[in-house]
Amino acid sequence: MSDGQVEHGEVRMLIGGELSHSADGAQFANLNPADETVLGYTSDASPADFERAIAAARSAFDNTEWRNDTNCARSVCDSCTRRWSRNERPFGPS
C-alpha cells in the first residue's frame, strides 16, 4: 500500500488535523501482544513532533469554540460514566 498505509493501519500521526510522518522518519513496530507478530508500523514521535502537537492543541484551544461547547463536554462525560459503570474502557473500543 502507499502513502503511509500498511495492511493493519496507519503509519502517520495526526497532528493539527493533518497526517504526517515523524520529523526524523523514525518508526516502531506495533506488536500483537499474544504472539509478538508485527501488526504494522507507527511513526515514532520525536521531540519536534511533540512540540508540533502541543502547538496544534494550544491553537485549537485558543482559536476555536470547542472549548466552550458544554454539550460536547457533557456528552463525553456521560459516555465515560456509562462505560465505567459497565466496567468498559472509557476511550477506544469496548
N, C-alpha and C positions, 0 to 999 in steps of 0.2 A: 504494500500500500504506500501511498505517497503523502506528502505534506504533513508529516507528524503522526499519521495514523499507523497503528500496529494492529495485529489481529485482535488483541484484547484490550484496546483502549487508546487513550490519547497521550502522546508523549509530552506535548507542550503544556505550559502553565497558563492559567487565565489570570492576567493582571490588567487592571483598568479596562476590563471589557474586551481585551484582545488576547488571543492565543499567541504565545511566543516561547521559543526555546530559552533555556537558561543563558545568561550573558556569556558564560565561558564554554557553553556547549556540553557541559558535563551531564551525564545521565546515570541512573542506577536501575537495577533490575527489580521489578516487583515479583516477589516470590509467593507461590502458593504455600501457605503455612503447613498444609497437610503433607506435601511431598517435596517441597522446595523446588518444584519446576518453575521455570521462568514464565510468567504470565504475560509480561510485556516490559516496557521500559518507560521511565518517567524522567523528566528534566530534574536535575539536582540543583536546586536554587542556590545561587551564590549570594554573598553579601550585597552585591549590586542589585540582584533580583529582589531581595528583602527591602531594600531602600525604595525600589520602584513600586513594590506592593504597598508599602506604608504610605508613600506619597499618593498613590491612587486612592487608597482608603480615606486618607485625610481630605483629599479633594472631593470625593463623593460625599463625605460628611459635611464639609463646609459649603459645597456648591449645589446640592440637590435637596429636595424636600423630603426624601425618605426618612430622614432622622426625626421629622416632626409628624410622621404618619402613625398616629396612635392605633388606628385599625390594624395596620400591619404588625405592630409590636404586640398588640393583644392577640392577634391570630397566631403568631409564633409562640407566645407564652401558653396559650390554650392548647396548641398542638403538642408542645413539650409535656405539659401537665397530663394530657390524655395518655401519651406514650409511657411516661413514667408510671402512671397508675396501673398500666397493663404490663409493667416490667419490660418495656421495649426500649431500645435505644432512642434517645430524643432526636438525633440527627442521623441522616443516612438511611439506608434501607432497614426495614423492620426485621 
